[in-house]
Amino acid sequence: MTMTAGISTDRLHAWEDHLRATYLDTGVLPNALTLVYRRGEIVHQHAQGFADVEAGVALRDDHIFRIYSMTKPITSLAFMMLVEDGKVALGDPVSRVIPEWANLGVWTGGELGRFTSEPPRRPMLMVDLLRHTAGLSYHIQQGGRLDGAYRALGLGTTTTLEGMITALADLPLEYAPGEAWHYSFATDVLGAVVGRIAEQPFEEFVRQRILGPLGMVDTDFSVAPDKAGRFMPCYALTPQGRVLYDARATSPYLAAPHFVSGGGGLVSTAADYLRFCRMLLRGGELDGARLIGPKTLELMTRNHLPGGADIATLMRSAIAASETGSAGVGFGLGFAVTLDPARSLRIGNAGDFYWGGAAGTYFWIDPTEDLAVIFMTQLLLSPDRVRDDLRTFVYSAITDSPTRPRTLA
C-alpha cells in the first residue's frame, strides 16, 4: 500500500476508477477534477473527462470552472473581515445598512402586486443573512410563496445588485427572521451590505481584500480575455440526458456581470480554491497574509442555527437539501457544519465544514484531519451521490485518523 501524509494513495486511485466507471463512462459527468490536501501537501490531484465534450478537449488542472455557490463562503468571509474592522456586528439589524428595509413585513397572503403581510416578531439581523434564516427566498426555489415573484421581477438575472435590494423592499418575507432555514438570496444581499459598508463596489472589496492577498489569480466575477481559452462550457443533466447549458464562446462570464452575485458569481480553478481552503485550515492566514483571526474563523465554523438545531429541523426549502444531508448538519457563518456524522449518515468528523456549487463543484475542510478536499465538474443538476461517494473514498483512505472530537453548540 502506497502512503502519503497518512493517506492510502491506492485508495484514492480506486476513487478515480469508481468515478470513471460510475459517472464518466456512463455519460453522466462530462469531467471531474479531484484534489486532496493533507498535512501541508497535495496528496492527490487528478483530472478526467473532457472540458469541452463537443471539441474533444481533455480536462486539465488549470481549467476555469463556474463555482456558483462556492462563492458564498468568500462573501461571508468578506463580511466577517468588516466585523473585525469594527464596522458592523452580527447582531446589527440589516436595516442599519439597508434602511429601505426598515418596514419589511412577513407574508400572510396574496401574490405579486397584492401581497399582504404582518410585522415580524424581531428585525432581520446580519447573522440571519449569513446563516440563511433571514426570511428571504430565491428565484431558483420552487413552490414557495415568493419565489415566483422573484422570477417575475428578474431578481438575480435582469436586475443589478442594488436593483434587487430596491425590489425586495417592496416584497414581504417568506418567513419571519429566525423562524426557518431557507436557502435564499441572503448571501447576495450580504455582498450589497459589504459594498455599502466598505464604500466601494463589492467585487472590488473581494479582489483587494481576499483574492489579491491570497494570490487567487484565476478567480473573479468574469473571465479575462487572456484566460478565455482555459474557460469551460457548462452542461446540465436532464431527463433526456446531458445537454449543453452554457457554451464557452458565448458565455456571459466572458464580460463583466450585470448582477454581481456574492451568492454564486465567481469562477475559479482548483489551485486557486485550494489557496482559500489552506487559509481556512491555517486559521485565517496563508503565506504571511492574514485575512481574519483564528477566533473569528472558529466562530464562523460553529453551528449558528437558533436553539442549536440542525438544518433538518428548520429547513423549508428543497433547494440545497443535497448540499447538507440535512439531519445532523448545522449551518455556521457561510458554511454547512457537521454536528453528528452518525445522524448525517456521512463519514466525517463533527466540525468539518463545507459547501458546494450548482454545477456539481464541492469542497470540505476537516480541521481534525488537517484535510481539505476539492471536487470540480461542470454539470448542473449533477447527482447528489457523487459527493457522498467522494467523502467515503477519501475518509476510507485515511489510515492514521486522530480521535479529537469537537463539541459544537
Secondary structure as UniProt FT lines:
FT   STRAND          3..4
FT   TURN            5..6
FT   STRAND          7..8
FT   HELIX           9..19
FT   HELIX           20..24
FT   TURN            25..27
FT   STRAND          31..38
FT   TURN            39..40
FT   STRAND          41..52
FT   TURN            53..56
FT   STRAND          57..58
FT   TURN            61..62
FT   STRAND          64..66
FT   HELIX           68..71
FT   HELIX           72..84
FT   TURN            85..86
FT   TURN            90..91
FT   HELIX           94..96
FT   HELIX           99..101
FT   TURN            102..103
FT   STRAND          106..109
FT   TURN            112..113
FT   STRAND          116..118
FT   HELIX           126..131
FT   TURN            139..140
FT   HELIX           147..152
FT   TURN            153..158
FT   HELIX           161..168
FT   TURN            169..170
FT   TURN            177..179
FT   HELIX           186..198
FT   HELIX           202..206
FT   HELIX           207..211
FT   HELIX           212..214
FT   TURN            217..218
FT   HELIX           225..230
FT   STRAND          234..238
FT   TURN            239..240
FT   STRAND          241..246
FT   TURN            249..250
FT   HELIX           252..254
FT   TURN            262..264
FT   STRAND          267..268
FT   HELIX           270..281
FT   TURN            282..283
FT   STRAND          285..286
FT   TURN            287..288
FT   STRAND          289..290
FT   HELIX           294..300
FT   HELIX           306..308
FT   HELIX           311..314
FT   TURN            319..320
FT   HELIX           321..324
FT   TURN            327..328
FT   STRAND          329..331
FT   STRAND          336..338
FT   HELIX           341..344
FT   TURN            350..351
FT   STRAND          353..356
FT   TURN            358..359
FT   STRAND          362..366
FT   HELIX           367..369
FT   STRAND          371..376
FT   STRAND          379..380
FT   HELIX           385..397
//
